[in-house]
């Protein structure tokens, strides 16, 4: 028999494990409501994780692409003269670039803008399919790392003959799928000897029909002026080469020569994606905020509905702090459920997106940690007010009918 | 050892604004081992009195000493501890969790004493056996009759072995037979040493207790002992 007398320092105590048990059981007694209000948080977290994950996966692909392609490729184009008129690159520029000590490889293309290519001679000359007939000069293929889906690249023998190598898009537009097909170019039949894979560092060649320099000079009246020069050098000397190129190509008017770095263009494209990603993350955080308000709302309703339970617990010896802790834990468990569910949904979205877009799945684990951490923070904030209200519920609530 | 479990001295409780006097200068002494009923019609202030005795509410004025503790000087945590260890409550509507078994409902009576769950269940089993429900441990409240539910609620109230058991209309929701068995159980608990205070509006129920305090308009109008019918 209890013989508690005045001064005995007995205290109400609630074990930590029991706080968790209470928080979880409050939710399992109303599962539908718990799932629905956790869903709000889950959607917000899923959106944010999916957006960040897709962005990091794209970045991973870009990095893989750049390291495969190399970032040491520079291109030289004709720029504008001081007067603003279009310029051309001088004949022999490619050889001059090749003579710069640091340059490992150089090659060029020259547009034959007067010529068009057709599937056959029967096609109306007006339907030129926007394919640029282009002369390939120098070691273009190893320079660009070009791979062929069909056939082969020019050899010293084949480039003297009426042969053509098609860019990937050009082949699609012409409806050519295999080497050995005939096309109609400059009023004569030519044989397709190869089809290129897409060239990420030289996308302009995807829509090109390439012909050999010898054949172009002899038979297509090419003036020998390149329109784009490509060169690669050691990574350490890129800046030096870049500075040398304009004066090397056109010593009289170096200002009319433009130099660019295609890998920068790829990276810049990704940077614009990053701005878009920021926008989506913003939308995701709005969803998360709304989810948090949903949790707070659910908890406020729960507290109102459970006045009797609170009164009973107070009668059983719960202090205000115990009641507060119970409802705060319930809010935390609720939003943590949302966070975990949202992470799973988000990962699923990333996996589906990556599978359909051929991306690697690369999500830093910190993203999940941050996501679940954010939900716990939201749960704490959302649960604060309802828990304080629960703690203020008078103990007499169990008796008042 | 203090022999007085409840000591009220000129206790007043006003509710609302303008104030309505629910308890009007009530003085009452209950000794260890007493078994009494506070009887009065609805609105007589007996529930307000129970809230004050159970330390769920504080009087507007007057002195309240429960199990040797002066309620006026105690903070929320101290009052909660007093309820956790020294006072057991039984309610008219039972207040059992439908989702939990009888055993776990009773074990919750020890939740705020920091007792581990295994020990809570062990003592809950003993308490349920004591109220004659040793064969109903795993039943849920919805599977039990009204009388059985009130026995579960009583087991929960006594599982912590409190000095004082307070019962608010414990037979109010029960038929006559179940009500009688609950009254018998309260007598048994009193025989084993627990001080039992019952609140009822039913004079027939009150007649079954050795001491009957009649309340009307917030005042004690009679305090009779003996002549148990």
Interface residues (C-beta under 8 A of the other chain):
Chain A: X1 X2 X3 X4 X5 X6 X10 X11 X12 X13 X14 X15 X17 X18 X25 X28 X29 X308 X309 X311 X312 X313 X314 X315 X316 X317 X318 X319 X320 X321 X322 X394 X395 X396 X398 X399 X400 X401
Chain B: X1 X2 X47 X50 X51 X54 X56 X57 X67 X68 X69 X70 X76 X77 X80 X81 X83 X84 X85 X86 X87 X89 X91 X92 X93 X95 X97 X99 X100 X108 X109 X111 X112 X113 X114 X116 X117 X156 X160 X161 X162 X163 X168 X193 X194
